[in-house]
């Protein structure tokens, strides 16, 4: 399942799609094929958006046919949709793209460079620790929606942090818990030995949760701790 998140660089929002299964191909493919299509993919209400998505999937299927290349992700910014593939051979890729995009009437550019270590992928498409936390938030919210949860309903939300040492944990509890969060309990499990649970009453809306997650992530880093996730209950009090 592809992961979607937003990265902010120099005040500019970049919508990124990442293909997690790409890792299994890193040793086989050493050429980075970049495709830039003139289309503002950030605007989902734009005319031709659904048609563009169909064209994008057609490109991915065609380039991955007979393992010619592997789609690893995309970025959307400044009116361009950037698609990235890694290929075993740099030849023939433009021919496939031209056949699909010229017939569809898109303006596009492409390039191919050797990138055997997948540096571009790691630096520009792979989600960082905080971005992974935001992806996790979106996944949980989708599960809540599937269960019919009313996300406008306020309820207690638990957040989990872990630390490498008991001293780090105690220092965080004493000095760095943000004012609006309440310490609930210490946690010891197979996943992490020096953990804590914090609570805050909120409506589990994406914007609110992402703000809370970022605040806890940044505060935990002050003592080399880690933000681990959050959980809550459905409005009918069943565990989510």
Steps between C-alpha positions, in 0.01 A plus 500: 500500500643837399568758769402864455627792704581870474849638548573870548827631355582872514133577562384297198267203543600192303248217471697174494392146417735220601494137392621292801554183295773678301771390745503146367622623162789724605775253408357422158431851366766770489360760257270777627238591240326830581183608325360855535142551383336842484200451726422642843427178684442687828165624372270202517208707368684603184357406165658181377618382842347152470628472144849590621487229767402246236788614279741478793397142574529412131857633502590299810354180354675552167841581649479212749397255226748214478690667787639777279484742795359537848283790614632639830293814555394844387509864604253777415603865506508819293244371252701187415450138593834323532503122462809297587607154392814291535599289201752228420569656159466864396393418143147499363328677788431823311337306218245351739428837658463679167247245378276565801545871574509649151177325408345642820625851421718558808805725509787307659874468545714206609853416605699191588812484718691224673416477871613159616477590869147637461608833652211692347249253638635517854537879505184607320233228512554302818289632792692609808407410858242779538352441155458130583313605814264712289446206263413285802251765613328498163482118500333496843253770396404295194431201729285718726302624199447144380351419842259793465670713766391864527835677495335819624430327832741609773667224700820409683795421275807318630846571365804277554865594534807290569852571623829316489567532874295547819687827563385644167145394578499660845651821366232523233223445756642768728594763243368451147138382495309775313255681727183384325588129539445294815734227619303174535736211562839341446513214250724197476446262210684286248504798263662744742609478862503869589165622376232739617140579407367853483139607447322797351130552431440590137292432194706254293521717191808474282618861544472484880670162526786594271564814707504292821724234347750758381506670840565170681755387244698822542476503879614135526804572285623745763597198713566261208158340535261366236139562417337155457135557407151570629174322564146581602153347532211500259206719595317185613798426732632204304880499481636627166 
